[in-house]
């Protein structure tokens, strides 16, 4: 099965955009804020996973099918990154939505009693 030339150019364009997306991620990793660096690490893993996914597809179509193994590795890396990002998002939402479950809030409610 022949792959159309336009698909190759589209895939190459997407790979170039992903490489350009590495620039702001690496800048955020050098920042002084630990929370920002942690988010930047997850973004870096996501970008590398996407590069593996696109690169594996492109190389398996153009060079040899034995390089297709890069595609599932990229997909698994992206999936794991999205799971970690989702868990962190849920933790921050729960901690800001229910401040009465914190020890500080429980102590304040006891001290302001009748």
PETA-V632903 format. One record per pair of residues at least 24 apart in sequence whose C-alpha atoms are under 10 Angstrom apart, sorted by the first residue. I is the first residue (numbers start at 1). J is the second residue. If there is no record, write none. Layout:
BEGIN
[[I/J] [I/J]]
END
This chain:
BEGIN
[[1/61] [2/61] [2/62] [3/58] [3/61] [3/62] [7/58] [8/57] [8/58] [8/59] [8/61] [8/62] [9/58] [11/54] [11/55] [11/57] [11/58] [12/54] [12/55] [12/58] [14/50] [14/51] [14/54] [14/55] [15/47] [15/50] [15/51] [15/52] [15/53] [15/54] [15/55] [15/58] [16/51] [17/51] [18/46] [18/47] [18/48] [18/50] [18/51] [18/54] [19/47] [19/48] [19/51] [21/47] [22/47] [22/48] [39/85] [39/88] [41/81] [42/78] [42/80] [42/81] [42/82] [42/84] [42/85] [43/78] [43/81] [43/82] [43/85] [44/81] [45/74] [45/77] [45/78] [45/80] [45/81] [45/82] [46/74] [46/75] [46/77] [46/78] [46/79] [46/80] [46/81] [46/82] [47/74] [47/77] [47/78] [47/81] [48/74] [48/77] [48/78] [49/73] [49/74] [49/75] [49/76] [49/77] [49/78] [49/79] [49/80] [49/81] [50/74] [50/75] [50/76] [50/77] [50/78] [51/75] [51/78] [52/77] [52/78] [53/77] [53/78]]
END
